[in-house]
Amino acid sequence: MLSWALTFFILAIVAAALGFGGIAGAMVGIAKICFFIFLVLFVVSLLAGVVGGRRPIV
């Protein structure tokens, strides 16, 4: 999920450099959504590991 966010962010930078403002804005929005979904899933997996009695591997 984090790789998708990074990919959309890089594409947004390239699109912005080429002058495609609308496309760049949309890609940044998609990258933000993917990043926040990644963060939520990461926190949930950490909490599940703590509740399950195992030490989280960080």
mmCIF file of the N, C-alpha and C atoms, coordinates in Angstrom:
data_MODEL
# 
_entry.id   MODEL 
# 
loop_
_atom_site.group_PDB 
_atom_site.id 
_atom_site.type_symbol 
_atom_site.label_atom_id 
_atom_site.label_alt_id 
_atom_site.label_comp_id 
_atom_site.label_asym_id 
_atom_site.label_entity_id 
_atom_site.label_seq_id 
_atom_site.pdbx_PDB_ins_code 
_atom_site.Cartn_x 
_atom_site.Cartn_y 
_atom_site.Cartn_z 
_atom_site.occupancy 
_atom_site.B_iso_or_equiv 
_atom_site.pdbx_formal_charge 
_atom_site.auth_seq_id 
_atom_site.auth_comp_id 
_atom_site.auth_asym_id 
_atom_site.auth_atom_id 
_atom_site.pdbx_PDB_model_num 
ATOM 1   N N  . MET A 1 1  ? 0.838  -1.191  0.000   1.00 0.00 ? 1  MET A N  1 
ATOM 2   C CA . MET A 1 1  ? 0.000  0.000   0.000   1.00 0.00 ? 1  MET A CA 1 
ATOM 3   C C  . MET A 1 1  ? 0.884  1.256   0.000   1.00 0.00 ? 1  MET A C  1 
ATOM 4   N N  . LEU A 1 2  ? 1.959  1.194   0.757   1.00 0.00 ? 2  LEU A N  1 
ATOM 5   C CA . LEU A 1 2  ? 2.853  2.351   0.807   1.00 0.00 ? 2  LEU A CA 1 
ATOM 6   C C  . LEU A 1 2  ? 3.527  2.580   -0.541  1.00 0.00 ? 2  LEU A C  1 
ATOM 7   N N  . SER A 1 3  ? 3.803  1.500   -1.248  1.00 0.00 ? 3  SER A N  1 
ATOM 8   C CA . SER A 1 3  ? 4.434  1.656   -2.565  1.00 0.00 ? 3  SER A CA 1 
ATOM 9   C C  . SER A 1 3  ? 3.485  2.338   -3.553  1.00 0.00 ? 3  SER A C  1 
ATOM 10  N N  . TRP A 1 4  ? 2.167  2.047   -3.450  1.00 0.00 ? 4  TRP A N  1 
ATOM 11  C CA . TRP A 1 4  ? 1.192  2.719   -4.314  1.00 0.00 ? 4  TRP A CA 1 
ATOM 12  C C  . TRP A 1 4  ? 1.152  4.210   -4.019  1.00 0.00 ? 4  TRP A C  1 
ATOM 13  N N  . ALA A 1 5  ? 1.190  4.567   -2.737  1.00 0.00 ? 5  ALA A N  1 
ATOM 14  C CA . ALA A 1 5  ? 1.172  5.978   -2.359  1.00 0.00 ? 5  ALA A CA 1 
ATOM 15  C C  . ALA A 1 5  ? 2.404  6.688   -2.908  1.00 0.00 ? 5  ALA A C  1 
ATOM 16  N N  . LEU A 1 6  ? 3.563  6.048   -2.797  1.00 0.00 ? 6  LEU A N  1 
ATOM 17  C CA . LEU A 1 6  ? 4.796  6.635   -3.314  1.00 0.00 ? 6  LEU A CA 1 
ATOM 18  C C  . LEU A 1 6  ? 4.747  6.763   -4.835  1.00 0.00 ? 6  LEU A C  1 
ATOM 19  N N  . THR A 1 7  ? 4.191  5.764   -5.512  1.00 0.00 ? 7  THR A N  1 
ATOM 20  C CA . THR A 1 7  ? 4.077  5.810   -6.975  1.00 0.00 ? 7  THR A CA 1 
ATOM 21  C C  . THR A 1 7  ? 3.193  6.964   -7.425  1.00 0.00 ? 7  THR A C  1 
ATOM 22  N N  . PHE A 1 8  ? 2.018  7.115   -6.790  1.00 0.00 ? 8  PHE A N  1 
ATOM 23  C CA . PHE A 1 8  ? 1.137  8.219   -7.163  1.00 0.00 ? 8  PHE A CA 1 
ATOM 24  C C  . PHE A 1 8  ? 1.762  9.572   -6.839  1.00 0.00 ? 8  PHE A C  1 
ATOM 25  N N  . PHE A 1 9  ? 2.530  9.646   -5.752  1.00 0.00 ? 9  PHE A N  1 
ATOM 26  C CA . PHE A 1 9  ? 3.188  10.898  -5.402  1.00 0.00 ? 9  PHE A CA 1 
ATOM 27  C C  . PHE A 1 9  ? 4.235  11.277  -6.444  1.00 0.00 ? 9  PHE A C  1 
ATOM 28  N N  . ILE A 1 10 ? 5.020  10.311  -6.888  1.00 0.00 ? 10 ILE A N  1 
ATOM 29  C CA . ILE A 1 10 ? 6.037  10.584  -7.913  1.00 0.00 ? 10 ILE A CA 1 
ATOM 30  C C  . ILE A 1 10 ? 5.380  10.981  -9.227  1.00 0.00 ? 10 ILE A C  1 
ATOM 31  N N  . LEU A 1 11 ? 4.297  10.278  -9.601  1.00 0.00 ? 11 LEU A N  1 
ATOM 32  C CA . LEU A 1 11 ? 3.577  10.654  -10.822 1.00 0.00 ? 11 LEU A CA 1 
ATOM 33  C C  . LEU A 1 11 ? 2.988  12.056  -10.706 1.00 0.00 ? 11 LEU A C  1 
ATOM 34  N N  . ALA A 1 12 ? 2.538  12.434  -9.518  1.00 0.00 ? 12 ALA A N  1 
ATOM 35  C CA . ALA A 1 12 ? 1.996  13.776  -9.320  1.00 0.00 ? 12 ALA A CA 1 
ATOM 36  C C  . ALA A 1 12 ? 3.082  14.833  -9.484  1.00 0.00 ? 12 ALA A C  1 
ATOM 37  N N  . ILE A 1 13 ? 4.270  14.551  -8.993  1.00 0.00 ? 13 ILE A N  1 
ATOM 38  C CA . ILE A 1 13 ? 5.383  15.503  -9.139  1.00 0.00 ? 13 ILE A CA 1 
ATOM 39  C C  . ILE A 1 13 ? 5.742  15.672  -10.610 1.00 0.00 ? 13 ILE A C  1 
ATOM 40  N N  . VAL A 1 14 ? 5.795  14.562  -11.345 1.00 0.00 ? 14 VAL A N  1 
ATOM 41  C CA . VAL A 1 14 ? 6.116  14.627  -12.779 1.00 0.00 ? 14 VAL A CA 1 
ATOM 42  C C  . VAL A 1 14 ? 5.028  15.392  -13.528 1.00 0.00 ? 14 VAL A C  1 
ATOM 43  N N  . ALA A 1 15 ? 3.766  15.110  -13.214 1.00 0.00 ? 15 ALA A N  1 
ATOM 44  C CA . ALA A 1 15 ? 2.663  15.802  -13.885 1.00 0.00 ? 15 ALA A CA 1 
ATOM 45  C C  . ALA A 1 15 ? 2.681  17.297  -13.564 1.00 0.00 ? 15 ALA A C  1 
ATOM 46  N N  . ALA A 1 16 ? 2.992  17.639  -12.324 1.00 0.00 ? 16 ALA A N  1 
ATOM 47  C CA . ALA A 1 16 ? 3.058  19.056  -11.959 1.00 0.00 ? 16 ALA A CA 1 
ATOM 48  C C  . ALA A 1 16 ? 4.203  19.753  -12.682 1.00 0.00 ? 16 ALA A C  1 
ATOM 49  N N  . ALA A 1 17 ? 5.333  19.062  -12.829 1.00 0.00 ? 17 ALA A N  1 
ATOM 50  C CA . ALA A 1 17 ? 6.475  19.650  -13.528 1.00 0.00 ? 17 ALA A CA 1 
ATOM 51  C C  . ALA A 1 17 ? 6.163  19.881  -15.008 1.00 0.00 ? 17 ALA A C  1 
ATOM 52  N N  . LEU A 1 18 ? 5.318  19.030  -15.578 1.00 0.00 ? 18 LEU A N  1 
ATOM 53  C CA . LEU A 1 18 ? 4.959  19.173  -16.982 1.00 0.00 ? 18 LEU A CA 1 
ATOM 54  C C  . LEU A 1 18 ? 3.779  20.123  -17.201 1.00 0.00 ? 18 LEU A C  1 
ATOM 55  N N  . GLY A 1 19 ? 3.188  20.608  -16.124 1.00 0.00 ? 19 GLY A N  1 
ATOM 56  C CA . GLY A 1 19 ? 2.129  21.594  -16.247 1.00 0.00 ? 19 GLY A CA 1 
ATOM 57  C C  . GLY A 1 19 ? 0.717  21.045  -16.204 1.00 0.00 ? 19 GLY A C  1 
ATOM 58  N N  . PHE A 1 20 ? 0.547  19.794  -15.843 1.00 0.00 ? 20 PHE A N  1 
ATOM 59  C CA . PHE A 1 20 ? -0.789 19.210  -15.750 1.00 0.00 ? 20 PHE A CA 1 
ATOM 60  C C  . PHE A 1 20 ? -1.284 19.354  -14.314 1.00 0.00 ? 20 PHE A C  1 
ATOM 61  N N  . GLY A 1 21 ? -1.810 20.512  -13.975 1.00 0.00 ? 21 GLY A N  1 
ATOM 62  C CA . GLY A 1 21 ? -2.205 20.809  -12.596 1.00 0.00 ? 21 GLY A CA 1 
ATOM 63  C C  . GLY A 1 21 ? -3.343 19.962  -12.083 1.00 0.00 ? 21 GLY A C  1 
ATOM 64  N N  . GLY A 1 22 ? -4.356 19.739  -12.891 1.00 0.00 ? 22 GLY A N  1 
ATOM 65  C CA . GLY A 1 22 ? -5.509 18.961  -12.451 1.00 0.00 ? 22 GLY A CA 1 
ATOM 66  C C  . GLY A 1 22 ? -5.168 17.504  -12.195 1.00 0.00 ? 22 GLY A C  1 
ATOM 67  N N  . ILE A 1 23 ? -4.380 16.938  -13.091 1.00 0.00 ? 23 ILE A N  1 
ATOM 68  C CA . ILE A 1 23 ? -3.972 15.539  -12.936 1.00 0.00 ? 23 ILE A CA 1 
ATOM 69  C C  . ILE A 1 23 ? -3.073 15.394  -11.719 1.00 0.00 ? 23 ILE A C  1 
ATOM 70  N N  . ALA A 1 24 ? -2.182 16.344  -11.518 1.00 0.00 ? 24 ALA A N  1 
ATOM 71  C CA . ALA A 1 24 ? -1.276 16.289  -10.367 1.00 0.00 ? 24 ALA A CA 1 
ATOM 72  C C  . ALA A 1 24 ? -2.057 16.361  -9.067  1.00 0.00 ? 24 ALA A C  1 
ATOM 73  N N  . GLY A 1 25 ? -3.054 17.208  -9.017  1.00 0.00 ? 25 GLY A N  1 
ATOM 74  C CA . GLY A 1 25 ? -3.870 17.324  -7.811  1.00 0.00 ? 25 GLY A CA 1 
ATOM 75  C C  . GLY A 1 25 ? -4.628 16.046  -7.506  1.00 0.00 ? 25 GLY A C  1 
ATOM 76  N N  . ALA A 1 26 ? -5.135 15.401  -8.547  1.00 0.00 ? 26 ALA A N  1 
ATOM 77  C CA . ALA A 1 26 ? -5.854 14.144  -8.353  1.00 0.00 ? 26 ALA A CA 1 
ATOM 78  C C  . ALA A 1 26 ? -4.919 13.045  -7.860  1.00 0.00 ? 26 ALA A C  1 
ATOM 79  N N  . MET A 1 27 ? -3.726 13.003  -8.408  1.00 0.00 ? 27 MET A N  1 
ATOM 80  C CA . MET A 1 27 ? -2.769 11.975  -7.988  1.00 0.00 ? 27 MET A CA 1 
ATOM 81  C C  . MET A 1 27 ? -2.295 12.195  -6.559  1.00 0.00 ? 27 MET A C  1 
ATOM 82  N N  . VAL A 1 28 ? -2.129 13.437  -6.168  1.00 0.00 ? 28 VAL A N  1 
ATOM 83  C CA . VAL A 1 28 ? -1.764 13.724  -4.783  1.00 0.00 ? 28 VAL A CA 1 
ATOM 84  C C  . VAL A 1 28 ? -2.885 13.285  -3.847  1.00 0.00 ? 28 VAL A C  1 
ATOM 85  N N  . GLY A 1 29 ? -4.115 13.505  -4.240  1.00 0.00 ? 29 GLY A N  1 
ATOM 86  C CA . GLY A 1 29 ? -5.243 13.055  -3.429  1.00 0.00 ? 29 GLY A CA 1 
ATOM 87  C C  . GLY A 1 29 ? -5.268 11.547  -3.268  1.00 0.00 ? 29 GLY A C  1 
ATOM 88  N N  . ILE A 1 30 ? -5.025 10.829  -4.356  1.00 0.00 ? 30 ILE A N  1 
ATOM 89  C CA . ILE A 1 30 ? -4.988 9.364   -4.301  1.00 0.00 ? 30 ILE A CA 1 
ATOM 90  C C  . ILE A 1 30 ? -3.824 8.900   -3.423  1.00 0.00 ? 30 ILE A C  1 
ATOM 91  N N  . ALA A 1 31 ? -2.676 9.558   -3.545  1.00 0.00 ? 31 ALA A N  1 
ATOM 92  C CA . ALA A 1 31 ? -1.516 9.188   -2.734  1.00 0.00 ? 31 ALA A CA 1 
ATOM 93  C C  . ALA A 1 31 ? -1.798 9.401   -1.252  1.00 0.00 ? 31 ALA A C  1 
ATOM 94  N N  . LYS A 1 32 ? -2.483 10.482  -0.905  1.00 0.00 ? 32 LYS A N  1 
ATOM 95  C CA . LYS A 1 32 ? -2.818 10.746  0.500   1.00 0.00 ? 32 LYS A CA 1 
ATOM 96  C C  . LYS A 1 32 ? -3.757 9.670   1.038   1.00 0.00 ? 32 LYS A C  1 
ATOM 97  N N  . ILE A 1 33 ? -4.752 9.292   0.248   1.00 0.00 ? 33 ILE A N  1 
ATOM 98  C CA . ILE A 1 33 ? -5.698 8.261   0.683   1.00 0.00 ? 33 ILE A CA 1 
ATOM 99  C C  . ILE A 1 33 ? -4.973 6.936   0.901   1.00 0.00 ? 33 ILE A C  1 
ATOM 100 N N  . CYS A 1 34 ? -4.120 6.538   -0.035  1.00 0.00 ? 34 CYS A N  1 
ATOM 101 C CA . CYS A 1 34 ? -3.366 5.287   0.110   1.00 0.00 ? 34 CYS A CA 1 
ATOM 102 C C  . CYS A 1 34 ? -2.463 5.328   1.335   1.00 0.00 ? 34 CYS A C  1 
ATOM 103 N N  . PHE A 1 35 ? -1.830 6.470   1.593   1.00 0.00 ? 35 PHE A N  1 
ATOM 104 C CA . PHE A 1 35 ? -0.936 6.585   2.737   1.00 0.00 ? 35 PHE A CA 1 
ATOM 105 C C  . PHE A 1 35 ? -1.700 6.466   4.045   1.00 0.00 ? 35 PHE A C  1 
ATOM 106 N N  . PHE A 1 36 ? -2.855 7.110   4.157   1.00 0.00 ? 36 PHE A N  1 
ATOM 107 C CA . PHE A 1 36 ? -3.619 7.029   5.393   1.00 0.00 ? 36 PHE A CA 1 
ATOM 108 C C  . PHE A 1 36 ? -4.213 5.639   5.606   1.00 0.00 ? 36 PHE A C  1 
ATOM 109 N N  . ILE A 1 37 ? -4.603 4.964   4.540   1.00 0.00 ? 37 ILE A N  1 
ATOM 110 C CA . ILE A 1 37 ? -5.059 3.577   4.671   1.00 0.00 ? 37 ILE A CA 1 
ATOM 111 C C  . ILE A 1 37 ? -3.912 2.703   5.169   1.00 0.00 ? 37 ILE A C  1 
ATOM 112 N N  . PHE A 1 38 ? -2.703 2.929   4.633   1.00 0.00 ? 38 PHE A N  1 
ATOM 113 C CA . PHE A 1 38 ? -1.533 2.199   5.104   1.00 0.00 ? 38 PHE A CA 1 
ATOM 114 C C  . PHE A 1 38 ? -1.304 2.438   6.586   1.00 0.00 ? 38 PHE A C  1 
ATOM 115 N N  . LEU A 1 39 ? -1.398 3.688   7.030   1.00 0.00 ? 39 LEU A N  1 
ATOM 116 C CA . LEU A 1 39 ? -1.184 3.991   8.443   1.00 0.00 ? 39 LEU A CA 1 
ATOM 117 C C  . LEU A 1 39 ? -2.213 3.303   9.331   1.00 0.00 ? 39 LEU A C  1 
ATOM 118 N N  . VAL A 1 40 ? -3.465 3.324   8.931   1.00 0.00 ? 40 VAL A N  1 
ATOM 119 C CA . VAL A 1 40 ? -4.518 2.684   9.726   1.00 0.00 ? 40 VAL A CA 1 
ATOM 120 C C  . VAL A 1 40 ? -4.273 1.176   9.817   1.00 0.00 ? 40 VAL A C  1 
ATOM 121 N N  . LEU A 1 41 ? -3.951 0.535   8.700   1.00 0.00 ? 41 LEU A N  1 
ATOM 122 C CA . LEU A 1 41 ? -3.690 -0.902  8.716   1.00 0.00 ? 41 LEU A CA 1 
ATOM 123 C C  . LEU A 1 41 ? -2.459 -1.240  9.546   1.00 0.00 ? 41 LEU A C  1 
ATOM 124 N N  . PHE A 1 42 ? -1.450 -0.391  9.521   1.00 0.00 ? 42 PHE A N  1 
ATOM 125 C CA . PHE A 1 42 ? -0.244 -0.605  10.323  1.00 0.00 ? 42 PHE A CA 1 
ATOM 126 C C  . PHE A 1 42 ? -0.551 -0.535  11.810  1.00 0.00 ? 42 PHE A C  1 
ATOM 127 N N  . VAL A 1 43 ? -1.324 0.476   12.225  1.00 0.00 ? 43 VAL A N  1 
ATOM 128 C CA . VAL A 1 43 ? -1.686 0.612   13.634  1.00 0.00 ? 43 VAL A CA 1 
ATOM 129 C C  . VAL A 1 43 ? -2.564 -0.552  14.084  1.00 0.00 ? 43 VAL A C  1 
ATOM 130 N N  . VAL A 1 44 ? -3.505 -0.964  13.253  1.00 0.00 ? 44 VAL A N  1 
ATOM 131 C CA . VAL A 1 44 ? -4.367 -2.092  13.598  1.00 0.00 ? 44 VAL A CA 1 
ATOM 132 C C  . VAL A 1 44 ? -3.537 -3.364  13.754  1.00 0.00 ? 44 VAL A C  1 
ATOM 133 N N  . SER A 1 45 ? -2.579 -3.582  12.878  1.00 0.00 ? 45 SER A N  1 
ATOM 134 C CA . SER A 1 45 ? -1.754 -4.786  12.992  1.00 0.00 ? 45 SER A CA 1 
ATOM 135 C C  . SER A 1 45 ? -0.868 -4.735  14.231  1.00 0.00 ? 45 SER A C  1 
ATOM 136 N N  . LEU A 1 46 ? -0.367 -3.557  14.591  1.00 0.00 ? 46 LEU A N  1 
ATOM 137 C CA . LEU A 1 46 ? 0.409  -3.438  15.821  1.00 0.00 ? 46 LEU A CA 1 
ATOM 138 C C  . LEU A 1 46 ? -0.455 -3.733  17.042  1.00 0.00 ? 46 LEU A C  1 
ATOM 139 N N  . LEU A 1 47 ? -1.653 -3.182  17.083  1.00 0.00 ? 47 LEU A N  1 
ATOM 140 C CA . LEU A 1 47 ? -2.555 -3.423  18.208  1.00 0.00 ? 47 LEU A CA 1 
ATOM 141 C C  . LEU A 1 47 ? -2.966 -4.890  18.285  1.00 0.00 ? 47 LEU A C  1 
ATOM 142 N N  . ALA A 1 48 ? -3.193 -5.517  17.158  1.00 0.00 ? 48 ALA A N  1 
ATOM 143 C CA . ALA A 1 48 ? -3.549 -6.935  17.154  1.00 0.00 ? 48 ALA A CA 1 
ATOM 144 C C  . ALA A 1 48 ? -2.393 -7.777  17.689  1.00 0.00 ? 48 ALA A C  1 
ATOM 145 N N  . GLY A 1 49 ? -1.183 -7.397  17.374  1.00 0.00 ? 49 GLY A N  1 
ATOM 146 C CA . GLY A 1 49 ? -0.016 -8.128  17.894  1.00 0.00 ? 49 GLY A CA 1 
ATOM 147 C C  . GLY A 1 49 ? 0.143  -7.941  19.392  1.00 0.00 ? 49 GLY A C  1 
ATOM 148 N N  . VAL A 1 50 ? -0.131 -6.755  19.893  1.00 0.00 ? 50 VAL A N  1 
ATOM 149 C CA . VAL A 1 50 ? -0.017 -6.491  21.325  1.00 0.00 ? 50 VAL A CA 1 
ATOM 150 C C  . VAL A 1 50 ? -1.117 -7.226  22.082  1.00 0.00 ? 50 VAL A C  1 
ATOM 151 N N  . VAL A 1 51 ? -2.329 -7.172  21.588  1.00 0.00 ? 51 VAL A N  1 
ATOM 152 C CA . VAL A 1 51 ? -3.451 -7.838  22.243  1.00 0.00 ? 51 VAL A CA 1 
ATOM 153 C C  . VAL A 1 51 ? -3.292 -9.351  22.182  1.00 0.00 ? 51 VAL A C  1 
ATOM 154 N N  . GLY A 1 52 ? -2.732 -9.850  21.098  1.00 0.00 ? 52 GLY A N  1 
ATOM 155 C CA . GLY A 1 52 ? -2.545 -11.280 20.933  1.00 0.00 ? 52 GLY A CA 1 
ATOM 156 C C  . GLY A 1 52 ? -1.426 -11.847 21.804  1.00 0.00 ? 52 GLY A C  1 
ATOM 157 N N  . GLY A 1 53 ? -0.685 -10.997 22.478  1.00 0.00 ? 53 GLY A N  1 
ATOM 158 C CA . GLY A 1 53 ? 0.356  -11.463 23.372  1.00 0.00 ? 53 GLY A CA 1 
ATOM 159 C C  . GLY A 1 53 ? 1.729  -11.582 22.740  1.00 0.00 ? 53 GLY A C  1 
ATOM 160 N N  . ARG A 1 54 ? 1.842  -11.292 21.471  1.00 0.00 ? 54 ARG A N  1 
ATOM 161 C CA . ARG A 1 54 ? 3.142  -11.342 20.809  1.00 0.00 ? 54 ARG A CA 1 
ATOM 162 C C  . ARG A 1 54 ? 3.742  -9.955  20.779  1.00 0.00 ? 54 ARG A C  1 
ATOM 163 N N  . ARG A 1 55 ? 5.054  -9.900  20.791  1.00 0.00 ? 55 ARG A N  1 
ATOM 164 C CA . ARG A 1 55 ? 5.733  -8.608  20.678  1.00 0.00 ? 55 ARG A CA 1 
ATOM 165 C C  . ARG A 1 55 ? 5.718  -8.169  19.217  1.00 0.00 ? 55 ARG A C  1 
ATOM 166 N N  . PRO A 1 56 ? 5.361  -6.908  18.953  1.00 0.00 ? 56 PRO A N  1 
ATOM 167 C CA . PRO A 1 56 ? 5.376  -6.433  17.566  1.00 0.00 ? 56 PRO A CA 1 
ATOM 168 C C  . PRO A 1 56 ? 6.804  -6.320  17.048  1.00 0.00 ? 56 PRO A C  1 
ATOM 169 N N  . ILE A 1 57 ? 7.006  -6.717  15.828  1.00 0.00 ? 57 ILE A N  1 
ATOM 170 C CA . ILE A 1 57 ? 8.319  -6.609  15.190  1.00 0.00 ? 57 ILE A CA 1 
ATOM 171 C C  . ILE A 1 57 ? 8.379  -5.275  14.485  1.00 0.00 ? 57 ILE A C  1 
ATOM 172 N N  . VAL A 1 58 ? 9.248  -4.415  14.954  1.00 0.00 ? 58 VAL A N  1 
ATOM 173 C CA . VAL A 1 58 ? 9.339  -3.065  14.373  1.00 0.00 ? 58 VAL A CA 1 
ATOM 174 C C  . VAL A 1 58 ? 10.645 -2.893  13.685  1.00 0.00 ? 58 VAL A C  1 
# 
